[in-house]
Amino acid sequence: MARIYATAEQFEAYTGTTAPLDIDARLARASHFLDAQVFRLCAYTADATTGLPTDSVVAAAFADAVCAQAEWGVEVGDVTGAAGAGWGNVAIGSVTLGRSVTSVSGADSPGRQVAPAVRDCLTAPDLTPDRLRLGAVTVW
C-alpha cells in the first residue's frame, strides 16, 4: 500500500497557492519519492496497518516535507526527472550545452533531487529525538 502523507488542502496551506489540478498525483509521487530517499532512513513510530506516523508532530512534518517536494517539482517544472534525461550535448545556434554520459538517465535532474525545504521541515525544533530521528539521512 502506497503511503500518501499530504492532502491538497495541506499543499495549499503550505504554499499559500491554489493546488494544481493534478495535485493528488503530485503528492503521491512526492510521497513515494521521499519514502525512498528520506523517510525510510528515519526512525519514528508508525501505525502498524498504514505505516503512517502516529505522532501528530511527525505527521505534520512529513506532510510539510511532501508539500515542499511537490512544490519543488512545480517550481523546477519537472516532477519525474524526465526533463534531464536523454541528452549529452546540445547546440542551439552558438550556444552549446554538455552533460556527462552518466547524467543522461535524468537521475541528477532537479526533478529527482530532494527539495532543500524538505530538510527544514524535518529539522524543526518540535521534532525531538524521541519523536523523529533522522539517522543516516545524508541527502543534503
C-alpha positions as CSV (number, residue, x, y, z in Angstrom):
1,M,0.0,0.0,0.0
2,A,1.4,3.3,-1.0
3,R,1.6,5.9,1.7
4,I,0.5,9.5,0.9
5,Y,1.5,11.9,3.6
6,A,-0.3,15.1,2.5
7,T,-3.6,16.4,1.1
8,A,-4.4,19.1,-1.4
9,E,-5.6,21.2,1.4
10,Q,-2.3,20.8,3.2
11,F,-0.4,21.7,0.0
12,E,-2.5,24.9,-0.3
13,A,-1.9,25.8,3.3
14,Y,1.9,25.1,3.0
15,T,2.4,27.0,-0.3
16,G,-0.3,29.7,0.1
17,T,-1.3,28.9,-3.5
18,T,-4.1,27.1,-5.3
19,A,-3.2,23.5,-5.9
20,P,-2.6,22.4,-9.5
21,L,-5.4,20.2,-10.9
22,D,-3.1,17.1,-10.7
23,I,-2.1,17.7,-7.1
24,D,-3.2,14.3,-5.8
25,A,-0.8,12.6,-8.3
26,R,2.0,15.1,-7.4
27,L,1.5,14.4,-3.7
28,A,1.5,10.7,-4.3
29,R,4.7,10.9,-6.4
30,A,6.4,13.2,-3.8
31,S,5.4,10.8,-1.0
32,H,6.8,7.8,-2.9
33,F,10.0,9.7,-3.7
34,L,10.6,10.9,-0.1
35,D,9.7,7.4,1.2
36,A,12.5,6.0,-1.0
37,Q,15.0,8.8,-0.4
38,V,14.4,10.1,3.1
39,F,11.6,8.7,5.2
40,R,12.9,5.1,5.1
41,L,16.1,6.3,6.8
42,C,14.2,8.0,9.6
43,A,13.2,6.4,12.9
44,Y,9.6,7.3,14.1
45,T,6.6,5.5,15.5
46,A,4.3,4.3,12.7
47,D,0.8,2.8,12.6
48,A,1.2,-1.0,12.1
49,T,-1.5,-1.0,9.4
50,T,-0.9,2.2,7.4
51,G,2.8,2.8,8.0
52,L,2.0,6.5,8.6
53,P,3.5,8.3,11.6
54,T,1.4,8.1,14.7
55,D,2.8,11.3,16.3
56,S,0.9,14.3,15.1
57,V,4.0,16.5,15.0
58,V,5.9,14.0,12.9
59,A,2.9,13.5,10.6
60,A,2.7,17.3,10.1
61,A,6.4,17.5,9.4
62,F,6.1,14.7,6.8
63,A,3.1,16.4,5.2
64,D,5.1,19.7,5.0
65,A,8.0,17.8,3.5
66,V,5.8,16.2,0.9
67,C,4.3,19.6,0.1
68,A,7.8,21.1,-0.2
69,Q,8.8,18.3,-2.6
70,A,5.7,18.7,-4.7
71,E,6.2,22.5,-4.8
72,W,9.8,21.9,-5.8
73,G,8.5,19.9,-8.8
74,V,6.2,22.7,-9.8
75,E,8.9,25.3,-9.5
76,V,11.6,23.4,-11.5
77,G,9.0,22.2,-14.0
78,D,9.9,18.5,-13.7
79,V,8.4,16.1,-11.2
80,T,9.8,12.9,-12.7
81,G,13.3,13.7,-13.7
82,A,12.4,13.2,-17.4
83,A,13.3,16.7,-18.3
84,G,17.0,16.0,-17.7
85,A,17.1,12.6,-19.5
86,G,18.3,11.7,-22.9
87,W,20.8,14.2,-24.0
88,G,24.6,14.5,-23.6
89,N,25.4,17.5,-25.8
90,V,23.0,20.0,-27.3
91,A,23.8,23.0,-29.6
92,I,21.4,25.8,-30.3
93,G,23.0,28.4,-32.6
94,S,26.2,29.5,-30.9
95,V,25.3,28.0,-27.5
96,T,26.4,24.5,-26.7
97,L,25.4,22.7,-23.6
98,G,27.0,19.4,-22.4
99,R,26.5,16.8,-19.8
100,S,28.4,13.8,-18.9
101,V,27.3,10.5,-20.3
102,T,26.4,9.4,-16.7
103,S,23.7,12.0,-16.5
104,V,21.6,11.0,-19.5
105,S,19.3,8.9,-17.2
106,G,17.8,12.0,-15.6
107,A,18.8,10.8,-12.2
108,D,20.6,14.1,-11.5
109,S,17.9,16.4,-12.8
110,P,16.1,18.8,-10.4
111,G,13.0,16.7,-10.5
112,R,15.0,13.8,-8.9
113,Q,16.5,15.9,-6.2
114,V,15.3,16.2,-2.6
115,A,13.9,19.8,-2.3
116,P,16.1,21.9,0.0
117,A,13.0,22.8,2.1
118,V,12.5,19.1,3.0
119,R,15.4,19.4,5.4
120,D,13.9,22.4,7.0
121,C,10.6,20.6,7.5
122,L,12.3,17.6,9.2
123,T,14.7,19.6,11.4
124,A,12.1,21.8,13.2
125,P,12.7,22.3,16.9
126,D,9.5,20.3,17.8
127,L,10.9,17.2,16.2
128,T,12.9,16.0,19.3
129,P,14.8,12.7,19.0
130,D,12.0,10.8,20.9
131,R,9.7,11.8,18.0
132,L,11.9,11.6,14.9
133,R,15.5,10.6,14.4
134,L,17.0,11.3,11.0
135,G,19.6,8.6,11.4
136,A,21.6,8.1,8.2
137,V,19.9,10.8,6.1
138,T,22.7,12.3,4.0
139,V,20.7,13.5,1.1
140,W,21.5,17.1,1.8
